[in-house]
Each structure stands twice: as C-alpha cells, then as structure tokens.
C-alpha cells in the first residue's frame, strides 16, 4: 500500500465522519425543536421571555441521531489513527533511507 493512499483513506474517513456528525447534529436540533431564526430560550423579545419550545420530533429519531453522532466520533478517531500511523510509517521510511 502506498503511503499517499493511506493518508487519503484517513482524510476521506475523517471527511465522512464530519459529514455524518453535521447531519446528526442537524437532526438532533430538528428533533428538539431548535430553530436558528427563533430567539434563544430565556431571551427577552418585546418585553416577553421566550419559553421552552418542545420539538415535534420522535424520540426514536432523536436516539438514532445520537447513535449516529457517536458513530461519527469513533469514525473520526479511527481515521485520525490511520493518518497518524501513515505519518509514523513515512517518518520511519525517511529514517531508514537517510
């Protein structure tokens, strides 16, 4: 296996983990009823305090999104380890040839 392809595999895995985490975070925000255009909880708007907004999401959807967030975390850690190992291998090869 080429060192460059190991780096690429690690980077692609990390990008996939980032995309998965972003999607899961979006799904979690939607499930709990968060809206970026709405004022924050407890913020004063027109002399009224914003109350908690209960989301319309299903609990199983929320649980699935949380699991996907954890999967993305482990995928990112594994991809970082691949990149680290490729870096160490390249360093070892440079030491041997130097």
PyMOL commands that place a pseudoatom at each C-alpha (Angstrom):
pseudoatom trace, name=CA, resn=UNK, resi=1, chain=A, elem=C, hetatm=0, pos=[0.000, 0.000, 0.000]
pseudoatom trace, name=CA, resn=UNK, resi=2, chain=A, elem=C, hetatm=0, pos=[1.255, 3.443, -0.917]
pseudoatom trace, name=CA, resn=UNK, resi=3, chain=A, elem=C, hetatm=0, pos=[1.714, 5.920, 1.975]
pseudoatom trace, name=CA, resn=UNK, resi=4, chain=A, elem=C, hetatm=0, pos=[-0.206, 8.549, -0.006]
pseudoatom trace, name=CA, resn=UNK, resi=5, chain=A, elem=C, hetatm=0, pos=[-3.213, 6.260, -0.317]
pseudoatom trace, name=CA, resn=UNK, resi=6, chain=A, elem=C, hetatm=0, pos=[-3.136, 5.642, 3.446]
pseudoatom trace, name=CA, resn=UNK, resi=7, chain=A, elem=C, hetatm=0, pos=[-3.198, 9.404, 4.033]
pseudoatom trace, name=CA, resn=UNK, resi=8, chain=A, elem=C, hetatm=0, pos=[-6.037, 9.761, 1.529]
pseudoatom trace, name=CA, resn=UNK, resi=9, chain=A, elem=C, hetatm=0, pos=[-8.030, 6.966, 3.167]
pseudoatom trace, name=CA, resn=UNK, resi=10, chain=A, elem=C, hetatm=0, pos=[-7.629, 8.658, 6.541]
pseudoatom trace, name=CA, resn=UNK, resi=11, chain=A, elem=C, hetatm=0, pos=[-8.636, 12.046, 5.196]
pseudoatom trace, name=CA, resn=UNK, resi=12, chain=A, elem=C, hetatm=0, pos=[-11.663, 10.640, 3.356]
pseudoatom trace, name=CA, resn=UNK, resi=13, chain=A, elem=C, hetatm=0, pos=[-12.745, 8.797, 6.506]
pseudoatom trace, name=CA, resn=UNK, resi=14, chain=A, elem=C, hetatm=0, pos=[-12.383, 11.979, 8.528]
pseudoatom trace, name=CA, resn=UNK, resi=15, chain=A, elem=C, hetatm=0, pos=[-14.437, 13.943, 5.979]
pseudoatom trace, name=CA, resn=UNK, resi=16, chain=A, elem=C, hetatm=0, pos=[-17.147, 11.259, 6.056]
pseudoatom trace, name=CA, resn=UNK, resi=17, chain=A, elem=C, hetatm=0, pos=[-17.173, 11.420, 9.863]
pseudoatom trace, name=CA, resn=UNK, resi=18, chain=A, elem=C, hetatm=0, pos=[-17.533, 15.202, 9.705]
pseudoatom trace, name=CA, resn=UNK, resi=19, chain=A, elem=C, hetatm=0, pos=[-20.444, 14.958, 7.259]
pseudoatom trace, name=CA, resn=UNK, resi=20, chain=A, elem=C, hetatm=0, pos=[-22.160, 12.317, 9.404]
pseudoatom trace, name=CA, resn=UNK, resi=21, chain=A, elem=C, hetatm=0, pos=[-21.687, 14.386, 12.565]
pseudoatom trace, name=CA, resn=UNK, resi=22, chain=A, elem=C, hetatm=0, pos=[-23.051, 17.508, 10.884]
pseudoatom trace, name=CA, resn=UNK, resi=23, chain=A, elem=C, hetatm=0, pos=[-26.127, 15.637, 9.633]
pseudoatom trace, name=CA, resn=UNK, resi=24, chain=A, elem=C, hetatm=0, pos=[-26.720, 14.041, 13.044]
pseudoatom trace, name=CA, resn=UNK, resi=25, chain=A, elem=C, hetatm=0, pos=[-26.378, 17.422, 14.769]
pseudoatom trace, name=CA, resn=UNK, resi=26, chain=A, elem=C, hetatm=0, pos=[-28.899, 18.899, 12.360]
pseudoatom trace, name=CA, resn=UNK, resi=27, chain=A, elem=C, hetatm=0, pos=[-31.298, 16.019, 13.006]
pseudoatom trace, name=CA, resn=UNK, resi=28, chain=A, elem=C, hetatm=0, pos=[-30.906, 16.414, 16.776]
pseudoatom trace, name=CA, resn=UNK, resi=29, chain=A, elem=C, hetatm=0, pos=[-31.581, 20.149, 16.564]
pseudoatom trace, name=CA, resn=UNK, resi=30, chain=A, elem=C, hetatm=0, pos=[-34.674, 19.477, 14.472]
pseudoatom trace, name=CA, resn=UNK, resi=31, chain=A, elem=C, hetatm=0, pos=[-35.886, 16.759, 16.876]
pseudoatom trace, name=CA, resn=UNK, resi=32, chain=A, elem=C, hetatm=0, pos=[-35.704, 19.065, 19.893]
pseudoatom trace, name=CA, resn=UNK, resi=33, chain=A, elem=C, hetatm=0, pos=[-37.341, 21.930, 18.023]
pseudoatom trace, name=CA, resn=UNK, resi=34, chain=A, elem=C, hetatm=0, pos=[-34.361, 24.263, 17.700]
pseudoatom trace, name=CA, resn=UNK, resi=35, chain=A, elem=C, hetatm=0, pos=[-34.728, 26.979, 15.095]
pseudoatom trace, name=CA, resn=UNK, resi=36, chain=A, elem=C, hetatm=0, pos=[-31.784, 29.306, 14.417]
pseudoatom trace, name=CA, resn=UNK, resi=37, chain=A, elem=C, hetatm=0, pos=[-34.120, 32.144, 13.440]
pseudoatom trace, name=CA, resn=UNK, resi=38, chain=A, elem=C, hetatm=0, pos=[-36.004, 31.980, 16.727]
pseudoatom trace, name=CA, resn=UNK, resi=39, chain=A, elem=C, hetatm=0, pos=[-34.703, 33.757, 19.810]
pseudoatom trace, name=CA, resn=UNK, resi=40, chain=A, elem=C, hetatm=0, pos=[-32.843, 31.762, 22.465]
pseudoatom trace, name=CA, resn=UNK, resi=41, chain=A, elem=C, hetatm=0, pos=[-34.523, 30.257, 25.493]
pseudoatom trace, name=CA, resn=UNK, resi=42, chain=A, elem=C, hetatm=0, pos=[-34.891, 32.903, 28.198]
pseudoatom trace, name=CA, resn=UNK, resi=43, chain=A, elem=C, hetatm=0, pos=[-34.124, 35.781, 25.809]
pseudoatom trace, name=CA, resn=UNK, resi=44, chain=A, elem=C, hetatm=0, pos=[-36.269, 38.909, 26.101]
pseudoatom trace, name=CA, resn=UNK, resi=45, chain=A, elem=C, hetatm=0, pos=[-38.323, 39.686, 22.985]
pseudoatom trace, name=CA, resn=UNK, resi=46, chain=A, elem=C, hetatm=0, pos=[-40.882, 42.520, 23.035]
pseudoatom trace, name=CA, resn=UNK, resi=47, chain=A, elem=C, hetatm=0, pos=[-40.966, 42.521, 26.878]
pseudoatom trace, name=CA, resn=UNK, resi=48, chain=A, elem=C, hetatm=0, pos=[-41.676, 38.765, 26.979]
pseudoatom trace, name=CA, resn=UNK, resi=49, chain=A, elem=C, hetatm=0, pos=[-39.348, 35.936, 27.937]
pseudoatom trace, name=CA, resn=UNK, resi=50, chain=A, elem=C, hetatm=0, pos=[-39.096, 33.139, 25.397]
pseudoatom trace, name=CA, resn=UNK, resi=51, chain=A, elem=C, hetatm=0, pos=[-40.354, 29.858, 26.866]
pseudoatom trace, name=CA, resn=UNK, resi=52, chain=A, elem=C, hetatm=0, pos=[-39.059, 26.374, 26.104]
pseudoatom trace, name=CA, resn=UNK, resi=53, chain=A, elem=C, hetatm=0, pos=[-40.044, 25.110, 22.673]
pseudoatom trace, name=CA, resn=UNK, resi=54, chain=A, elem=C, hetatm=0, pos=[-40.931, 21.433, 22.667]
pseudoatom trace, name=CA, resn=UNK, resi=55, chain=A, elem=C, hetatm=0, pos=[-39.859, 19.752, 19.468]
pseudoatom trace, name=CA, resn=UNK, resi=56, chain=A, elem=C, hetatm=0, pos=[-42.155, 17.725, 17.302]
pseudoatom trace, name=CA, resn=UNK, resi=57, chain=A, elem=C, hetatm=0, pos=[-39.513, 15.053, 16.680]
pseudoatom trace, name=CA, resn=UNK, resi=58, chain=A, elem=C, hetatm=0, pos=[-39.927, 11.402, 17.519]
pseudoatom trace, name=CA, resn=UNK, resi=59, chain=A, elem=C, hetatm=0, pos=[-37.884, 10.020, 20.422]
pseudoatom trace, name=CA, resn=UNK, resi=60, chain=A, elem=C, hetatm=0, pos=[-36.596, 7.114, 18.318]
pseudoatom trace, name=CA, resn=UNK, resi=61, chain=A, elem=C, hetatm=0, pos=[-35.357, 9.596, 15.687]
pseudoatom trace, name=CA, resn=UNK, resi=62, chain=A, elem=C, hetatm=0, pos=[-33.539, 11.515, 18.415]
pseudoatom trace, name=CA, resn=UNK, resi=63, chain=A, elem=C, hetatm=0, pos=[-31.956, 8.317, 19.739]
pseudoatom trace, name=CA, resn=UNK, resi=64, chain=A, elem=C, hetatm=0, pos=[-30.878, 7.287, 16.235]
pseudoatom trace, name=CA, resn=UNK, resi=65, chain=A, elem=C, hetatm=0, pos=[-29.289, 10.695, 15.669]
pseudoatom trace, name=CA, resn=UNK, resi=66, chain=A, elem=C, hetatm=0, pos=[-27.385, 10.457, 18.952]
pseudoatom trace, name=CA, resn=UNK, resi=67, chain=A, elem=C, hetatm=0, pos=[-26.109, 6.996, 17.964]
pseudoatom trace, name=CA, resn=UNK, resi=68, chain=A, elem=C, hetatm=0, pos=[-25.031, 8.358, 14.571]
pseudoatom trace, name=CA, resn=UNK, resi=69, chain=A, elem=C, hetatm=0, pos=[-23.165, 11.160, 16.348]
pseudoatom trace, name=CA, resn=UNK, resi=70, chain=A, elem=C, hetatm=0, pos=[-21.250, 8.595, 18.421]
pseudoatom trace, name=CA, resn=UNK, resi=71, chain=A, elem=C, hetatm=0, pos=[-20.508, 6.510, 15.307]
pseudoatom trace, name=CA, resn=UNK, resi=72, chain=A, elem=C, hetatm=0, pos=[-19.113, 9.631, 13.632]
pseudoatom trace, name=CA, resn=UNK, resi=73, chain=A, elem=C, hetatm=0, pos=[-16.944, 10.255, 16.701]
pseudoatom trace, name=CA, resn=UNK, resi=74, chain=A, elem=C, hetatm=0, pos=[-15.424, 6.767, 16.529]
pseudoatom trace, name=CA, resn=UNK, resi=75, chain=A, elem=C, hetatm=0, pos=[-15.005, 7.039, 12.766]
pseudoatom trace, name=CA, resn=UNK, resi=76, chain=A, elem=C, hetatm=0, pos=[-13.106, 10.308, 13.207]
pseudoatom trace, name=CA, resn=UNK, resi=77, chain=A, elem=C, hetatm=0, pos=[-10.874, 8.754, 15.876]
pseudoatom trace, name=CA, resn=UNK, resi=78, chain=A, elem=C, hetatm=0, pos=[-10.140, 5.750, 13.659]
pseudoatom trace, name=CA, resn=UNK, resi=79, chain=A, elem=C, hetatm=0, pos=[-9.384, 7.968, 10.673]
pseudoatom trace, name=CA, resn=UNK, resi=80, chain=A, elem=C, hetatm=0, pos=[-7.068, 10.110, 12.778]
pseudoatom trace, name=CA, resn=UNK, resi=81, chain=A, elem=C, hetatm=0, pos=[-5.248, 6.943, 13.846]
pseudoatom trace, name=CA, resn=UNK, resi=82, chain=A, elem=C, hetatm=0, pos=[-4.843, 5.914, 10.181]
pseudoatom trace, name=CA, resn=UNK, resi=83, chain=A, elem=C, hetatm=0, pos=[-3.351, 9.329, 9.374]
pseudoatom trace, name=CA, resn=UNK, resi=84, chain=A, elem=C, hetatm=0, pos=[-1.080, 9.151, 12.426]
pseudoatom trace, name=CA, resn=UNK, resi=85, chain=A, elem=C, hetatm=0, pos=[0.132, 5.662, 11.505]
pseudoatom trace, name=CA, resn=UNK, resi=86, chain=A, elem=C, hetatm=0, pos=[0.819, 6.693, 7.904]
pseudoatom trace, name=CA, resn=UNK, resi=87, chain=A, elem=C, hetatm=0, pos=[2.770, 9.687, 9.209]
pseudoatom trace, name=CA, resn=UNK, resi=88, chain=A, elem=C, hetatm=0, pos=[4.827, 7.493, 11.542]
pseudoatom trace, name=CA, resn=UNK, resi=89, chain=A, elem=C, hetatm=0, pos=[5.469, 4.987, 8.756]
pseudoatom trace, name=CA, resn=UNK, resi=90, chain=A, elem=C, hetatm=0, pos=[6.653, 7.734, 6.437]
pseudoatom trace, name=CA, resn=UNK, resi=91, chain=A, elem=C, hetatm=0, pos=[8.949, 9.042, 9.183]
pseudoatom trace, name=CA, resn=UNK, resi=92, chain=A, elem=C, hetatm=0, pos=[10.368, 5.555, 9.706]
pseudoatom trace, name=CA, resn=UNK, resi=93, chain=A, elem=C, hetatm=0, pos=[10.971, 5.157, 5.969]
pseudoatom trace, name=CA, resn=UNK, resi=94, chain=A, elem=C, hetatm=0, pos=[12.770, 8.505, 5.844]
pseudoatom trace, name=CA, resn=UNK, resi=95, chain=A, elem=C, hetatm=0, pos=[14.935, 7.492, 8.819]
pseudoatom trace, name=CA, resn=UNK, resi=96, chain=A, elem=C, hetatm=0, pos=[15.901, 4.212, 7.124]
pseudoatom trace, name=CA, resn=UNK, resi=97, chain=A, elem=C, hetatm=0, pos=[16.816, 5.835, 3.800]
pseudoatom trace, name=CA, resn=UNK, resi=98, chain=A, elem=C, hetatm=0, pos=[18.652, 8.798, 5.335]
for i in range(1, 98): cmd.bond("trace and resi %d" % i, "trace and resi %d" % (i + 1))
show_as sticks, trace
zoom trace
